[in-house]
Amino acid sequence: MAVGLVATVVGLLVDTVEVIRLGKGVRDYVSRRRKGFKDKVNIPRDQENRMRTLISGSIGSKLMNAFISYVERGDSDPLLEVIDGVERRELIDVSIDLIGRNPEVMYRSQFSRDPDYVYKYVVQEGLETRDFPLVASSSAKFLELVNNLHPSAKKRIILAMPVVVGFQVGQLIGSTAKFYPLHMARGSGYEEVEPIIKF
């Protein structure tokens, strides 16, 4: 079970980081690891920094550190430690920022802690329309990862993204996971949106 979960987590992380145009390099490293390649691999510093910027947060940072360790050394023990340490959580908070609004700052101000996971894809020139499908797919893979790590936890999510991308993300994750949005109410901070019940 643990080996299968590690493989799932590694696969979803590889799919998620493709958005920052490192996918082929990271995929090659992971493919070599799966084939039994034992030599140490050094991920270029700029790639490593971009990966750490893409996924952070109180749990996300630990997960990214363990993933980088797996890619560089082939050691899955740090990934197993992170997985074992998080799967029994009751509440998980996720922040996805595609437009540079930094919602995790307001989250920290209101709740006095960092979100558990932060996905931040922000480029200086802005998000191009042609990039919407790739970014939506990457975001959906990230949410799938969170759902796999915390299947029974209540997952609250902050989305700072164009509506079209949010719609695409919703279509990609479908009904496989229940995420409860946190809505930004001016003056009072984040409030949880009640789930919609369809009859």
SULHURA-V389517 format. One record per residue. N is the residue number from 1. RES is the residue in one letter. OMEGA is omega in degrees with one decimal (999 if undefined). BURIAL is + if it has 9 or more other ideal C-beta (glycine too) atoms within 8 Angstrom, else -. Layout:
# SULHURA-V389517
n	res	omega	burial
N	RES	OMEGA	BURIAL
N	RES	OMEGA	BURIAL
This chain:
# SULHURA-V389517
n	res	omega	burial
1	M	-177.4	-
2	A	-179.9	-
3	V	178.3	-
4	G	179.0	-
5	L	176.1	+
6	V	179.0	+
7	A	178.1	-
8	T	-179.3	+
9	V	179.6	+
10	V	179.4	+
11	G	179.8	-
12	L	176.5	+
13	L	177.6	+
14	V	178.8	+
15	D	-178.8	+
16	T	-176.0	+
17	V	176.9	+
18	E	-176.2	+
19	V	179.9	+
20	I	172.8	+
21	R	174.5	-
22	L	-170.8	+
23	G	-176.9	+
24	K	179.3	-
25	G	-179.8	+
26	V	177.4	+
27	R	178.5	+
28	D	179.3	-
29	Y	-177.5	+
30	V	178.5	+
31	S	178.6	-
32	R	178.0	+
33	R	-178.5	+
34	R	178.5	-
35	K	176.2	-
36	G	178.2	-
37	F	-173.2	-
38	K	-176.5	-
39	D	177.8	-
40	K	177.9	-
41	V	176.0	+
42	N	174.7	-
43	I	178.0	+
44	P	-174.7	-
45	R	-178.7	-
46	D	177.2	-
47	Q	179.9	+
48	E	179.0	+
49	N	179.2	-
50	R	177.1	+
51	M	-179.3	+
52	R	177.0	+
53	T	-178.8	-
54	L	-177.9	+
55	I	178.4	+
56	S	-175.5	+
57	G	-174.1	+
58	S	175.4	+
59	I	-178.3	+
60	G	178.7	+
61	S	177.8	+
62	K	179.8	+
63	L	-179.9	+
64	M	176.2	+
65	N	-179.7	+
66	A	179.2	+
67	F	178.8	+
68	I	176.7	+
69	S	178.5	+
70	Y	-178.8	+
71	V	-175.5	+
72	E	-173.3	+
73	R	-177.9	-
74	G	-177.3	-
75	D	-179.7	-
76	S	-178.6	+
77	D	177.8	-
78	P	176.8	+
79	L	178.7	+
80	L	178.4	+
81	E	178.9	+
82	V	-178.8	+
83	I	-179.5	+
84	D	-177.7	-
85	G	-173.4	-
86	V	-169.6	+
87	E	-179.9	+
88	R	179.7	-
89	R	179.5	+
90	E	-177.5	-
91	L	178.6	-
92	I	176.8	+
93	D	-175.0	+
94	V	175.2	+
95	S	175.6	+
96	I	-177.3	+
97	D	178.8	+
98	L	-173.3	+
99	I	174.2	+
100	G	179.8	-
101	R	179.7	-
102	N	-178.3	-
103	P	-179.7	+
104	E	177.9	+
105	V	177.4	-
106	M	177.9	+
107	Y	-179.5	+
108	R	179.3	+
109	S	-177.2	-
110	Q	-172.6	-
111	F	178.6	-
112	S	173.8	-
113	R	177.3	-
114	D	171.4	+
115	P	-179.3	+
116	D	179.6	+
117	Y	174.0	+
118	V	174.2	+
119	Y	-175.2	+
120	K	174.9	+
121	Y	-179.5	+
122	V	177.0	-
123	V	-175.1	-
124	Q	-177.3	-
125	E	178.1	-
126	G	-179.3	-
127	L	-179.9	+
128	E	-180.0	-
129	T	-178.7	-
130	R	179.5	-
131	D	-176.3	-
132	F	-177.5	+
133	P	-179.5	-
134	L	-179.5	+
135	V	177.9	+
136	A	179.0	+
137	S	178.9	+
138	S	178.6	+
139	S	179.5	+
140	A	177.5	+
141	K	177.5	+
142	F	178.8	+
143	L	175.3	+
144	E	176.9	+
145	L	179.3	+
146	V	-179.8	+
147	N	178.5	+
148	N	180.0	+
149	L	-175.9	+
150	H	-173.4	+
151	P	-176.2	-
152	S	-178.7	-
153	A	170.6	+
154	K	-175.3	-
155	K	176.7	+
156	R	-172.7	+
157	I	172.5	+
158	I	178.0	+
159	L	172.6	-
160	A	-173.0	+
161	M	173.6	+
162	P	-177.6	+
163	V	-178.9	-
164	V	178.9	-
165	V	177.1	+
166	G	177.3	+
167	F	179.5	-
168	Q	178.3	+
169	V	178.4	+
170	G	178.6	-
171	Q	-177.5	-
172	L	179.1	+
173	I	175.7	+
174	G	-177.6	-
175	S	-177.8	-
176	T	179.8	-
177	A	176.9	+
178	K	175.3	-
179	F	-179.7	+
180	Y	-177.6	+
181	P	169.6	+
182	L	-177.1	+
183	H	178.7	-
184	M	176.8	+
185	A	-177.6	-
186	R	176.5	-
187	G	-177.9	-
188	S	177.7	-
189	G	-176.2	-
190	Y	175.5	+
191	E	-179.1	-
192	E	177.5	+
193	V	179.7	-
194	E	178.4	-
195	P	178.2	-
196	I	179.4	-
197	I	179.7	-
198	K	177.2	-
199	F	999	-
